[in-house]
Amino acid sequence: MRTQRQVVDYSLQKRAVLRDVRSGRVGTLEVCDASPYLRNAATYHGEPIDERCPICRRENLTLVHYVYGDELKQSAGQARKLAELPVLAMTLREFQVFVVEVCRACAWNHLVERFVLGRDGLAVEETLHSGAMVSSGGGGSRRTGDSSHNGEVQR
C-alpha cells in the first residue's frame, strides 16, 4: 500500500515460539489459544493464505487485519478486510494495522506484523520526493537514483 510505513515484522518471534513448541518447552495448548472473537473475525473478515498451520498442519492460515487509531473512534479495534484498508488510508490521517495469523482448526494465532497507514504518509512521501529534487538540482536524471532510497526510508 502506498502509505504503508513503520513496518514491524514479528517473524523472528514466531520462529522462536515454534522452536519452543517443537522442543517441548511450550505446550500446544499455550499457543493454540485464539479467542472465539478472533476465530470469528478470521471466518468473516480474514484473508486466507497458502500457508499451512505450523502446529496442526491440517488447514491453511487466515490473516486478520485489526485497525486502531484516534480517528476511528468507536471503530478502533475492529477487524477489517484487506480491501478496506486502502480506502481507510485515503480517508484517515493515520492509523495502525495489526496483522494476526489464525488457524481456524486448532486456534493457533500469532501477530505477524504491524504497520501504519494514512494520508500523513503521503505528506512524508511528497517531502522526501521534493527533497530529492532539490538535492539533485531539480534534474530528472539523478532523482531516479534517490527514489529507491525513499522507499527504504519509509519502511
Phi, psi and omega in degrees: 000147190296323184261011182292132181204171179053051182282131175239122181258132183252025183292327177294320177295320178297315179300321179294318178296314180296324176297319179293323178293314182292331179275350179091000179289333179232134180279155181294331178295334179285331182257344178258067188232033180297134179290160176301327178294318179293320179294321176293320177299321178296322180292315189261335184238353186282162178244111180295145177235164182270055178222126180287154176298132181287347181263301185266337180057021180265325189227153175288153179283159177234135177265132177243131181253116177257138182246139179222140176172155182298321182290342180285340181050241184287349177276352180297138179090002180272150174280140179230151174289152181301325181294338181280339187296316178298326178294315176297322182296328179274343182269319186257153180291313182198138174204159181259146177239129175248126182254122182241132174266140186224138170257118181285345180279309186249357177077017171300140175207146180203141175290122184269310180202167178221141177205169181248139175232165174138169182298332180301333177294330177293321179296320178296316181298317180294322179296314179296321181294315181289328176295325178292323180292319180294317182292336179261010178076017177083358180284145182281338187288318181278337181298327180301319179295326180284334186293330177292328177291326180300320179298324179289325181294322182293328181276000000 
